[in-house]
Amino acid sequence: MKLSALAANQPVKPGKLVIEGSEFAESLVTPLPSELVFELKGRNFSRLQAVVGVDESCLRSDISPRVRFFVFAQKPDPRQLVRVSGEPPVPMSRQNFTPESLVRYVYRYAVSRDPTEREQRITSELLASSGSPGKMSADGLEDLFWAVLLLPEFQFIY
């Protein structure tokens, strides 16, 4: 049976993919990002079986592409989030951060360096909750992320 689909307003083309050493001769090759919609009503399907991945030829760069794949019975409302249930696949790291250590952690993770003394002082002050030394506020955390994400060294201008 053949199914037709559109991805990013472009026709999906059949092709061959190699994923983790296995060859898939009958594959649907799509540009990214893509949204594939298949009309399955009245076809009496009881299950979906698929392999999704990035062709090995795309993994030769230092970008290391990643793809997320979702299957929905109906188009989800992007404004309504669904509560996740069950245990996470990887346990969350439980770290007790002080404002100073959190600032250092975020800078190292986002821009691969420690904050300067001035950056450390300013962003630690942003994090501080009013009247509670050593405590952090949600608004302060948001301000820290904005401060780091707007650094010229973090931004990629295309």
DRENLUMKOL-297092 format. One record per residue (C-alpha): residue in one letter; x, y, z. Coordinates in Angstrom, 3 decimals. Layout:
// DRENLUMKOL-297092
<code: a east: X north: Y up: Z>
...
//
This chain:
// DRENLUMKOL-297092
<code: m east: 0.000 north: 0.000 up: 0.000>
<code: k east: 1.255 north: 3.444 up: -0.825>
<code: l east: 0.603 north: 6.468 up: 1.370>
<code: s east: 1.145 north: 9.997 up: 0.176>
<code: a east: 2.318 north: 12.828 up: 2.381>
<code: l east: 3.546 north: 16.397 up: 2.243>
<code: a east: 6.486 north: 17.743 up: 4.249>
<code: a east: 7.059 north: 21.495 up: 4.497>
<code: n east: 4.905 north: 21.932 up: 1.359>
<code: q east: 7.269 north: 19.668 up: -0.573>
<code: p east: 6.488 north: 16.148 up: -1.761>
<code: v east: 8.048 north: 13.377 up: 0.301>
<code: k east: 10.342 north: 11.256 up: -1.846>
<code: p east: 11.064 north: 7.571 up: -1.454>
<code: g east: 14.722 north: 6.790 up: -0.915>
<code: k east: 17.329 north: 4.721 up: 0.876>
<code: l east: 18.584 north: 5.534 up: 4.383>
<code: v east: 21.370 north: 4.066 up: 6.499>
<code: i east: 20.673 north: 4.394 up: 10.224>
<code: e east: 23.110 north: 2.956 up: 12.777>
<code: g east: 24.552 north: 0.560 up: 10.213>
<code: s east: 21.186 north: -0.784 up: 9.002>
<code: e east: 19.985 north: -0.023 up: 5.495>
<code: f east: 16.351 north: 0.898 up: 4.920>
<code: a east: 15.713 north: 0.656 up: 1.174>
<code: e east: 12.077 north: 1.805 up: 1.250>
<code: s east: 12.211 north: 5.037 up: 3.261>
<code: l east: 10.377 north: 8.327 up: 3.209>
<code: v east: 13.019 north: 11.047 up: 2.953>
<code: t east: 11.917 north: 14.465 up: 4.161>
<code: p east: 13.519 north: 17.857 up: 4.662>
<code: l east: 13.619 north: 19.206 up: 8.207>
<code: p east: 11.520 north: 20.477 up: 9.809>
<code: s east: 8.698 north: 18.301 up: 8.490>
<code: e east: 5.196 north: 17.447 up: 9.442>
<code: l east: 3.857 north: 14.319 up: 7.764>
<code: v east: 0.111 north: 13.792 up: 7.759>
<code: f east: -1.343 north: 10.454 up: 6.688>
<code: e east: -5.073 north: 9.860 up: 6.295>
<code: l east: -5.678 north: 6.383 up: 7.738>
<code: k east: -9.446 north: 6.471 up: 8.280>
<code: g east: -11.257 north: 3.408 up: 7.007>
<code: r east: -8.080 north: 1.370 up: 6.435>
<code: n east: -8.531 north: -0.855 up: 9.536>
<code: f east: -4.987 north: -0.439 up: 10.820>
<code: s east: -4.387 north: -1.687 up: 14.366>
<code: r east: -0.752 north: -0.633 up: 14.880>
<code: l east: 2.012 north: 1.531 up: 13.494>
<code: q east: 5.531 north: 0.242 up: 13.078>
<code: a east: 8.280 north: 2.617 up: 11.971>
<code: v east: 11.964 north: 3.403 up: 12.262>
<code: v east: 12.903 north: 7.079 up: 12.436>
<code: g east: 16.401 north: 8.462 up: 12.252>
<code: v east: 19.003 north: 10.632 up: 10.620>
<code: d east: 20.904 north: 9.160 up: 7.692>
<code: e east: 24.534 north: 8.373 up: 8.547>
<code: s east: 25.728 north: 10.681 up: 5.759>
<code: c east: 24.343 north: 13.603 up: 7.816>
<code: l east: 26.302 north: 12.606 up: 10.925>
<code: r east: 29.714 north: 13.439 up: 9.467>
<code: s east: 29.693 north: 17.043 up: 10.653>
<code: d east: 30.265 north: 18.386 up: 14.150>
<code: i east: 26.648 north: 19.515 up: 14.351>
<code: s east: 25.341 north: 16.064 up: 15.402>
<code: p east: 21.739 north: 16.487 up: 14.247>
<code: r east: 18.880 north: 15.198 up: 16.382>
<code: v east: 15.294 north: 14.569 up: 15.347>
<code: r east: 12.203 north: 14.277 up: 17.520>
<code: f east: 9.378 north: 12.120 up: 16.231>
<code: f east: 5.798 north: 12.192 up: 17.497>
<code: v east: 2.666 north: 10.311 up: 16.457>
<code: f east: -0.739 north: 11.827 up: 17.178>
<code: a east: -4.246 north: 10.587 up: 16.439>
<code: q east: -5.263 north: 14.210 up: 15.908>
<code: k east: -3.337 north: 17.453 up: 15.561>
<code: p east: -2.378 north: 18.659 up: 19.060>
<code: d east: -3.140 north: 22.143 up: 20.320>
<code: p east: 0.305 north: 23.799 up: 20.736>
<code: r east: -1.141 north: 26.108 up: 23.401>
<code: q east: -2.262 north: 23.238 up: 25.630>
<code: l east: 0.523 north: 21.195 up: 27.161>
<code: v east: -0.031 north: 17.590 up: 28.168>
<code: r east: 1.127 north: 16.465 up: 31.607>
<code: v east: 3.868 north: 13.850 up: 31.359>
<code: s east: 3.423 north: 10.776 up: 33.508>
<code: g east: 5.834 north: 8.098 up: 34.707>
<code: e east: 9.487 north: 8.245 up: 35.574>
<code: p east: 11.872 north: 10.261 up: 33.363>
<code: p east: 14.261 north: 8.211 up: 31.209>
<code: v east: 17.222 north: 9.724 up: 33.058>
<code: p east: 16.991 north: 10.667 up: 36.742>
<code: m east: 17.098 north: 14.408 up: 37.384>
<code: s east: 20.281 north: 15.720 up: 38.890>
<code: r east: 19.617 north: 17.084 up: 42.366>
<code: q east: 22.040 north: 19.903 up: 43.041>
<code: n east: 21.729 north: 22.580 up: 45.666>
<code: f east: 22.878 north: 25.714 up: 43.910>
<code: t east: 23.730 north: 28.999 up: 45.513>
<code: p east: 23.122 north: 32.047 up: 43.300>
<code: e east: 26.880 north: 32.227 up: 42.590>
<code: s east: 27.268 north: 28.530 up: 41.733>
<code: l east: 24.161 north: 28.580 up: 39.508>
<code: v east: 25.509 north: 31.589 up: 37.590>
<code: r east: 28.834 north: 29.761 up: 37.070>
<code: y east: 27.004 north: 26.588 up: 35.953>
<code: v east: 24.800 north: 28.445 up: 33.434>
<code: y east: 27.745 north: 30.375 up: 31.952>
<code: r east: 29.854 north: 27.216 up: 31.606>
<code: y east: 26.992 north: 25.342 up: 29.966>
<code: a east: 25.847 north: 28.146 up: 27.626>
<code: v east: 29.083 north: 29.902 up: 26.614>
<code: s east: 31.800 north: 27.487 up: 27.796>
<code: r east: 33.455 north: 29.909 up: 30.162>
<code: d east: 33.193 north: 31.278 up: 33.677>
<code: p east: 31.451 north: 34.627 up: 34.126>
<code: t east: 33.614 north: 37.696 up: 34.612>
<code: e east: 33.590 north: 39.227 up: 38.106>
<code: r east: 31.158 north: 41.903 up: 36.927>
<code: e east: 28.848 north: 39.369 up: 35.224>
<code: q east: 28.951 north: 37.176 up: 38.345>
<code: r east: 28.018 north: 40.085 up: 40.608>
<code: i east: 25.206 north: 41.427 up: 38.406>
<code: t east: 23.584 north: 38.078 up: 37.625>
<code: s east: 23.871 north: 36.869 up: 41.223>
<code: e east: 22.015 north: 40.004 up: 42.254>
<code: l east: 19.365 north: 39.286 up: 39.608>
<code: l east: 18.849 north: 35.818 up: 41.060>
<code: a east: 18.541 north: 36.929 up: 44.664>
<code: s east: 15.064 north: 36.838 up: 46.118>
<code: s east: 14.164 north: 40.028 up: 47.951>
<code: g east: 14.629 north: 39.699 up: 51.686>
<code: s east: 15.952 north: 36.128 up: 51.578>
<code: p east: 19.763 north: 35.908 up: 51.403>
<code: g east: 20.964 north: 32.834 up: 49.506>
<code: k east: 17.486 north: 32.176 up: 48.036>
<code: m east: 16.628 north: 32.569 up: 44.371>
<code: s east: 13.467 north: 33.838 up: 42.716>
<code: a east: 11.794 north: 32.509 up: 39.565>
<code: d east: 11.862 north: 36.003 up: 38.049>
<code: g east: 15.574 north: 36.248 up: 38.837>
<code: l east: 16.211 north: 32.906 up: 37.111>
<code: e east: 14.369 north: 34.129 up: 34.029>
<code: d east: 16.465 north: 37.326 up: 34.083>
<code: l east: 19.667 north: 35.240 up: 34.329>
<code: f east: 18.689 north: 33.150 up: 31.297>
<code: w east: 17.822 north: 36.249 up: 29.260>
<code: a east: 21.107 north: 37.903 up: 30.230>
<code: v east: 23.117 north: 34.880 up: 29.084>
<code: l east: 21.058 north: 34.091 up: 25.970>
<code: l east: 21.413 north: 37.654 up: 24.741>
<code: l east: 25.216 north: 37.641 up: 24.991>
<code: p east: 26.720 north: 38.139 up: 21.514>
<code: e east: 28.920 north: 35.046 up: 21.982>
<code: f east: 25.836 north: 32.876 up: 22.585>
<code: q east: 23.866 north: 34.116 up: 19.577>
<code: f east: 24.295 north: 32.613 up: 16.148>
<code: i east: 23.517 north: 35.149 up: 13.450>
<code: y east: 22.757 north: 33.509 up: 10.111>
//
